[in-house]
Amino acid sequence: MIRFSELINMVILTGAAVVLLEVIFRNNNAILWLDARLLLGCMMAMVLRLFILADSPVANNVPIFRVYPELCWFLRDTLFYWGKQPISIMMLLQVLWAVGAVISGTYRIHGYFSTKKRIRNYRWLRNPEFTKAVQRINKELGKKTKFRLVTSKELSTPCIFGVLRPYIGIPEIELTSEEIYLVMKHEMLHYYRGDMFVKILCEALKAVHWLNPFSYMLSDLIASMQEINVDFRIVRGLPEMEQLEYVDCLVKVARNREKRKRKNRWEFSFRKESPSEVNKRIRLMLKNQEISGKKTTASFLLSAGILCLIVIGPNILTFEPYAIHEEHVDGSIGGKEGQIYYLDNKDGTYDIYVEGQYYETTVEVFDKNVPVYNTLEEVKRDD
């Protein structure tokens, strides 16, 4: 199982990064002056890092001397014995986490297949305008994917579902030929950009880190950035009047939404549920056309700096509880500072050296994190 300190490190550092991204996302100008694609890349790097439940090989330990060590000792103390197996609070929490992850994962898998079954039962959409739009967009993008077009009274907004056999769901709404083209392009871009696969990764992340609130915040931020990136991709290079048509299309679809609480996490909708999100996307699209040509090298350097802070930071720092009580430090190996290493005597024994001075001989390597050398020359080379 993952060590407690590793889990705490993930929660603290990735949590701080998520909060930073949340602050950036709330400021439209920050999104515009930075690079929306790079911000989305930062978020995806965080998702992938959270799936690696282990310390980075290049991480540096940062010892914590107060409170944290006492908490770890408390969690590791034996509560009772199950047969001969000592049971601690830490072990119970690990079991709870594993059981919760299984339950959360099962719930999400069930939701996926329930959605798949429901969409398959929708009636086929046989409007030739939609078929022509798909063909036109595939030709523009150089793609050949076949999309299954369905419609139903249950749908309140256009959506896409599926990874290998994609379905595009269209609500019963009156759309012009140009609006059909814009709606279909939006959904098809979600598919071709791999957004459905990213959604599955985010749901898996929430299943594994079901107790971590930052995993839910990160998933929501990714969904919002996906919508913004698709919007930017569509309006990029469009004449001003056609940009306004896309904005009108967003508003029209938003107004068509039925006022109901049911929300399906597995369908990629044409718009976010909140009207404020639609307003935000419209403002960003219109401002992006004004600012896109004014981005400087400094803007991209700032984006790269945020990437380093968000992605690299959690990989180079690991907060570890200091393992020795203050009153026991004197006379112990290591203390708070100093180099420790083993010297293999080739006879089943090891000499322990602290700060280059011989300490004692042992028959066992007690700490696998302490280096073992064959000769003193190897020690000098490492120094």
Residue pairs with C-beta under 8 A, 6 or more apart in sequence:
1 94
1 98
2 53
2 54
4 72
4 75
4 90
5 72
5 318
5 319
5 320
5 321
6 53
6 54
6 55
6 318
7 53
8 319
9 55
9 314
9 317
9 318
9 319
10 49
10 50
10 53
10 212
10 314
11 212
11 214
12 319
13 313
13 314
13 317
14 46
14 49
14 50
14 214
14 218
14 314
15 212
15 214
17 42
17 46
17 309
17 310
17 313
17 314
18 46
18 214
18 217
18 218
18 221
20 306
20 309
20 310
21 39
21 42
21 43
21 218
21 221
21 310
22 217
22 221
24 30
24 31
24 34
24 39
24 306
25 31
25 39
25 221
25 224
25 225
28 280
28 283
28 284
28 287
29 287
31 39
31 228
31 284
32 284
32 287
32 288
32 291
33 291
33 295
33 299
33 302
34 299
34 302
34 303
34 306
35 295
35 299
35 300
35 303
36 225
36 228
36 229
36 232
37 229
38 300
38 303
38 304
38 306
38 307
39 225
39 303
39 306
40 222
40 225
40 226
40 229
41 307
42 306
42 307
42 310
42 311
43 218
43 221
43 222
43 225
44 198
44 222
45 307
45 310
45 311
46 218
46 310
46 311
46 314
47 201
47 202
47 205
47 218
47 222
49 311
49 314
49 315
50 205
50 208
50 209
50 215
51 204
51 205
51 208
55 318
56 314
56 315
56 316
56 318
58 315
58 316
59 315
59 316
59 317
59 318
60 316
60 317
60 318
61 318
61 319
61 320
62 317
62 318
62 319
62 320
63 320
63 321
63 322
63 336
64 319
64 320
64 321
64 322
65 322
65 326
65 336
68 319
68 321
69 321
69 322
69 323
71 321
72 321
74 89
75 88
75 89
75 90
75 93
76 88
76 89
76 90
77 88
77 89
78 86
78 87
78 88
79 87
79 88
79 89
79 92
80 87
81 87
97 211
100 210
100 211
101 207
101 208
101 210
104 206
104 207
104 210
105 204
105 207
105 208
108 203
108 204
108 206
108 207
108 265
111 264
111 265
111 266
112 200
112 203
112 266
115 161
115 264
115 266
115 267
116 161
116 162
116 266
118 154
119 150
119 161
119 162
119 167
119 169
119 267
120 167
122 150
122 151
122 152
122 154
122 155
122 167
122 169
123 150
123 151
123 152
124 148
124 149
124 150
124 151
125 149
125 150
125 151
125 170
127 149
129 177
129 180
130 149
130 170
130 180
130 184
131 149
133 177
133 180
133 181
133 184
133 185
134 147
134 149
134 184
134 188
136 181
137 181
137 184
137 185
137 188
138 144
138 145
138 188
141 188
141 192
143 188
143 192
145 166
145 188
145 191
145 192
147 166
147 167
147 168
147 188
147 191
148 165
148 166
148 167
148 168
149 167
149 168
149 170
150 167
150 168
150 169
150 170
151 169
151 170
151 171
151 172
152 169
152 171
152 172
153 171
153 172
155 169
155 170
155 171
155 172
156 171
156 256
156 257
156 258
156 260
157 171
157 253
157 254
157 256
157 257
157 269
157 270
157 271
158 168
158 169
158 170
158 171
158 183
158 186
158 187
158 253
158 269
158 270
159 168
159 169
159 187
159 267
159 268
159 269
159 270
160 166
160 167
160 168
160 169
160 187
160 188
160 190
160 191
160 196
160 267
160 268
161 167
161 169
161 196
161 266
161 267
161 268
162 196
163 196
163 197
163 200
166 191
166 196
168 184
168 187
168 188
169 267
170 183
171 256
173 252
173 253
173 256
175 183
175 249
175 252
178 242
178 245
179 245
179 248
179 249
179 252
182 234
182 245
182 246
182 249
183 249
183 253
183 270
185 234
186 230
186 231
186 234
186 270
187 268
187 270
189 230
189 233
189 234
190 196
190 226
190 230
190 268
193 226
193 229
193 230
193 233
195 226
195 230
195 268
196 268
198 222
198 226
199 223
199 265
199 266
199 268
202 218
202 219
202 222
202 223
203 219
203 265
203 266
205 215
205 218
205 219
206 215
206 216
206 219
208 215
209 215
223 272
224 272
224 277
227 271
227 272
227 277
227 281
228 281
228 284
231 246
231 281
231 284
231 285
232 284
232 285
232 288
234 246
235 243
235 246
235 285
235 288
235 289
236 292
238 246
240 289
243 285
243 286
243 289
246 285
247 282
247 285
247 286
250 270
250 271
250 278
250 281
250 282
251 278
251 282
253 270
253 271
254 271
254 275
254 278
257 271
257 273
263 273
271 277
271 278
271 281
272 278
272 281
322 336
324 332
324 334
324 335
329 335
329 336
333 340
333 352
333 354
333 359
334 340
334 354
338 354
338 355
339 353
339 354
339 355
339 356
340 352
340 353
340 354
340 370
341 352
341 353
341 370
341 371
341 372
341 373
341 379
342 350
342 351
342 352
342 353
342 362
342 365
342 370
342 371
342 372
342 373
343 350
343 351
343 352
343 353
343 372
343 373
343 374
343 375
343 376
343 379
344 350
344 372
344 373
344 374
345 351
345 361
346 374
348 363
349 361
349 362
349 363
350 361
350 362
350 363
350 364
350 365
350 372
351 358
351 359
351 360
351 361
352 358
352 359
352 360
352 361
352 362
353 359
353 379
356 379
365 372
371 382
373 379
373 382
